Amino acid sequence: MEIRFKNLVVFVTDLDKARKFYADLLGLPVAGQSEMLIEFFPGANHYSGVSLALHEDARCLVGRHTGVTLKVERLRSYVRL
């Protein structure tokens, strides 16, 4: 079974403040930015960034938790339905 890191997202309520902290203060290299998210580490094989917490489930995670997603090839072959 191959498991690879796919993405890391930190939910925030203010994208401008997040950019000042992660990019300007910490110096993380910005790969791209939209109205809803900032992606860091250009050329990486994964997505790491900050995203606006627009959904109620995401808003309760601001300042508390970080979501981690693993990519598993052929996941269904490991799950019994």
C-alpha positions in Angstrom: 0.0 0.0 0.0 1.4 3.4 -1.0 0.4 6.4 1.2 1.6 9.8 0.3 1.1 13.2 2.0 -1.4 15.2 -0.2 -2.2 18.4 1.6 -2.1 20.5 4.7 -4.6 23.3 5.2 -4.8 25.8 8.1 -8.2 27.5 8.3 -8.1 31.2 8.9 -10.6 34.1 9.1 -8.4 36.8 7.6 -6.3 35.9 4.6 -4.3 39.2 4.7 -3.2 38.6 8.3 -2.3 35.0 7.4 -0.1 36.1 4.5 1.7 38.6 6.7 2.4 35.8 9.3 3.2 32.8 7.0 4.8 34.6 4.0 6.2 37.8 5.4 7.1 36.9 9.0 8.0 33.2 8.6 9.2 33.5 5.1 7.3 30.6 3.5 7.6 30.8 -0.3 4.2 31.6 -1.9 3.3 29.4 -4.9 -0.1 31.0 -5.6 -2.9 33.0 -4.1 -6.6 33.4 -4.8 -9.4 35.2 -2.9 -9.9 32.1 -0.7 -6.5 30.6 -0.2 -2.7 31.0 -0.3 -0.6 28.0 -1.4 3.0 27.7 -0.2 6.1 25.9 -1.4 6.2 26.2 -5.3 7.0 23.0 -7.1 6.2 20.7 -4.1 4.3 17.5 -4.7 1.7 18.4 -2.1 -0.5 21.4 -1.3 0.3 23.3 1.9 -1.5 26.5 2.6 -4.1 28.6 4.4 -7.7 28.8 3.4 -10.6 31.0 4.5 -12.9 29.2 6.8 -16.1 29.8 4.9 -18.1 26.8 6.0 -19.5 26.4 9.5 -17.5 23.2 10.1 -14.3 25.0 9.0 -14.9 28.1 11.1 -15.0 26.1 14.3 -11.4 24.8 13.4 -9.8 28.2 13.2 -7.1 28.4 15.8 -7.7 24.8 17.0 -6.9 22.1 14.5 -5.0 21.4 11.2 -6.5 19.1 8.6 -4.2 16.5 7.1 -5.1 14.4 4.1 -3.3 11.3 3.0 -3.5 10.0 -0.6 -4.0 6.2 -0.7 -3.8 4.5 -4.1 -6.5 1.8 -4.6 -8.1 2.6 -1.3 -11.2 0.5 -2.1 -9.1 -2.6 -2.3 -8.3 -2.1 1.4 -11.9 -1.5 2.5 -14.5 -4.1 2.9 -17.9 -2.8 2.0 
